[in-house]
Amino acid sequence: MYDYTVDERKLMMKEAFRGSGIGVIFMAVFGTLWAGTGVMGLQGWGFPYVELAAIFVGIIMVIVGISLMHASQKMSNQVSEDGARRLKRIGFLFNMVFIAEGLLIGIAIAICNLINQTDLIPGIIAIIVGVHFLPLAALFQIKVYYATGVLFCLLAFITWLVVPDTVMVEEHQILAPLSVLGFGCALILWTTGLTLWLGIKNSSKTIADEE
């Protein structure tokens, strides 16, 4: 096991704060976008309270993410040459995963449009997003990403296999797959963001106690 120096540990904590801040903002923004998909499925039911609730949650999480990034700016930048190379490699691999995710989503949308199966698009996107969390979990050593990825994929398959096309609520027709998938993915992402925030707070407290 590699024995990190004090300076490397400090930089890793700085990167953990910055990375968690970016992660929380990512979860906030994309969670809110997925909630928007759920709102589309409601077709006006619950307007405007559902929309406002989703936006409120997203804004709060963005603020939390920004606060983590702001805290990271106050931390040490010193690191060994070896440590800098490892961090650079992590950044490169993250970019590759992100690019691959975007390309796969674009290809999936194009194919679904070509074969006239656009109703499959949200579920396929959910699976691609879910799978992309798995390498990120290993790359950043964030175990919660494994759960996030698996839950995304499971939700997509459950939606396809179990959820009916429409549901009547108070004489209002709801597109159930869109709502279940949209709000389900939003909840998963928001919970992941909250877990990141709590995890970094506990980690920083532990390191502070050790010092």
C-alpha positions in Angstrom: 0.0 0.0 0.0 1.3 3.4 -0.9 2.4 5.6 2.1 1.2 9.1 1.4 3.1 12.1 2.8 1.5 14.7 4.9 1.5 17.1 1.9 -0.1 14.5 -0.4 -2.8 13.8 2.2 -3.6 17.5 2.4 -3.8 17.8 -1.4 -5.9 14.6 -1.6 -8.3 16.2 1.0 -8.3 19.4 -1.1 -9.1 17.3 -4.2 -11.7 15.4 -2.3 -13.5 18.6 -1.3 -13.3 20.0 -4.8 -14.3 16.7 -6.4 -17.2 16.2 -3.9 -18.3 19.8 -4.6 -18.4 19.1 -8.3 -20.1 15.8 -7.7 -22.8 17.4 -5.6 -23.4 20.1 -8.2 -23.5 17.4 -10.9 -26.1 15.4 -8.8 -28.1 18.5 -8.2 -28.3 19.7 -11.8 -28.9 16.3 -13.4 -31.2 15.2 -10.6 -33.3 18.3 -11.3 -33.2 17.5 -15.1 -34.4 13.9 -14.4 -37.1 15.4 -12.1 -38.1 17.5 -15.2 -38.6 14.2 -17.1 -40.8 13.0 -14.2 -42.8 16.3 -14.4 -43.3 15.7 -18.2 -44.9 12.3 -17.3 -47.3 14.0 -14.9 -48.7 16.1 -17.8 -49.7 19.0 -15.6 -50.8 17.1 -12.5 -49.5 18.7 -9.3 -48.5 21.9 -11.1 -46.7 24.0 -10.0 -45.8 22.5 -6.6 -43.9 19.5 -7.9 -41.8 21.6 -10.2 -41.1 24.1 -7.4 -40.1 21.4 -5.0 -37.6 19.9 -7.5 -36.1 23.3 -8.2 -35.8 24.0 -4.5 -33.9 20.8 -3.8 -31.6 21.4 -6.8 -30.8 24.9 -5.7 -30.0 23.8 -2.1 -27.7 21.1 -3.4 -25.9 23.5 -5.8 -25.2 25.8 -2.8 -23.8 22.9 -0.8 -21.6 21.9 -3.8 -20.3 25.5 -4.2 -19.5 25.7 -0.5 -17.4 22.5 -0.7 -15.5 23.9 -3.7 -15.0 27.2 -1.9 -13.6 25.3 1.1 -11.1 23.4 -1.1 -9.6 26.7 -2.3 -8.4 27.5 1.2 -6.4 24.2 1.4 -2.8 23.4 0.6 -1.6 23.0 -3.1 1.7 21.3 -2.3 2.2 17.8 -3.7 5.0 15.5 -4.8 5.7 14.9 -8.5 4.5 11.4 -8.2 1.3 12.5 -6.5 0.7 15.1 -9.3 1.1 12.4 -11.9 -1.5 10.2 -10.2 -4.0 13.1 -10.0 -3.4 14.0 -13.6 -4.1 10.4 -14.6 -7.3 10.4 -12.6 -8.4 13.5 -14.4 -7.7 12.0 -17.8 -9.6 8.8 -17.1 -12.6 10.8 -15.8 -12.7 12.8 -19.0 -12.6 9.6 -21.1 -15.5 8.1 -19.1 -17.5 11.3 -19.5 -16.8 11.5 -23.3 -17.7 7.8 -23.7 -21.0 8.4 -21.8 -21.9 11.3 -24.1 -21.1 9.4 -27.3 -23.1 6.4 -26.2 -26.1 8.5 -25.3 -25.9 10.3 -28.7 -25.7 7.0 -30.5 -28.6 5.5 -28.5 -30.8 8.5 -29.3 -30.0 8.3 -33.0 -30.7 4.6 -33.2 -34.0 4.9 -31.3 -35.1 7.7 -33.6 -34.0 5.7 -36.6 -36.1 2.6 -35.6 -39.0 4.7 -34.3 -38.6 3.6 -30.7 -38.3 6.9 -29.0 -40.1 5.7 -25.9 -37.1 3.6 -25.1 -34.7 6.6 -24.9 -35.2 7.6 -21.3 -34.6 4.1 -20.1 -31.5 3.5 -22.3 -30.1 6.9 -21.1 -30.6 5.8 -17.5 -28.7 2.5 -18.1 -25.8 4.4 -19.8 -25.7 6.9 -17.0 -25.8 4.0 -14.4 -23.0 2.1 -16.1 -20.8 5.2 -16.3 -20.9 5.4 -12.5 -19.2 2.0 -12.1 -15.7 3.0 -13.5 -16.0 6.3 -11.6 -16.6 4.4 -8.4 -13.3 2.5 -8.9 -11.5 5.6 -10.2 -12.4 7.9 -7.3 -12.8 5.0 -4.7 -16.3 6.3 -3.9 -18.3 3.2 -3.0 -21.7 4.9 -3.2 -21.2 5.3 -6.9 -21.6 1.5 -7.3 -25.0 1.7 -5.6 -25.9 4.7 -7.8 -25.0 2.8 -11.0 -26.8 -0.4 -10.1 -29.9 1.4 -8.9 -30.1 3.4 -12.2 -30.0 0.2 -14.3 -32.4 -1.6 -12.1 -34.9 1.3 -12.2 -34.7 1.3 -16.0 -35.4 -2.4 -16.3 -38.2 -2.4 -13.6 -39.8 0.5 -15.4 -39.8 -1.4 -18.7 -41.0 -4.6 -17.2 -43.5 -3.6 -14.6 -44.7 0.0 -14.9 -47.9 0.4 -17.1 -47.9 3.0 -19.9 -50.5 5.2 -18.2 -52.0 5.6 -14.8 -55.1 7.5 -13.8 -54.8 9.8 -10.8 -57.9 11.8 -9.9 -59.2 11.5 -13.4 -55.9 12.7 -14.7 -53.8 10.5 -17.1 -50.1 10.2 -16.2 -47.4 8.7 -18.3 -46.2 6.4 -15.6 -42.8 5.2 -17.1 -41.6 8.8 -17.5 -42.7 9.8 -14.0 -41.3 6.7 -12.3 -38.0 6.8 -14.2 -37.6 10.6 -13.9 -38.4 11.0 -10.3 -36.7 7.8 -9.4 -33.4 8.8 -11.1 -33.7 12.3 -9.5 -34.1 10.8 -6.0 -31.1 8.5 -6.6 -28.9 11.4 -7.7 -30.0 13.7 -4.9 -29.4 10.9 -2.4 -25.9 10.3 -3.9 -25.1 14.0 -3.6 -26.2 14.1 0.0 -24.1 11.0 0.7 -21.0 12.7 -0.8 -21.5 15.7 1.3 -21.9 13.8 4.6 -19.0 11.5 3.6 -16.6 14.4 3.0 -17.7 16.1 6.3 -17.0 12.9 8.3 -13.6 12.4 6.5 -12.4 15.9 7.2 -13.4 15.6 10.8 -11.5 12.4 11.2 -8.4 13.8 9.7 -8.6 16.9 11.8 -8.9 14.7 14.9 -5.8 12.7 13.8 -3.8 15.9 13.4 
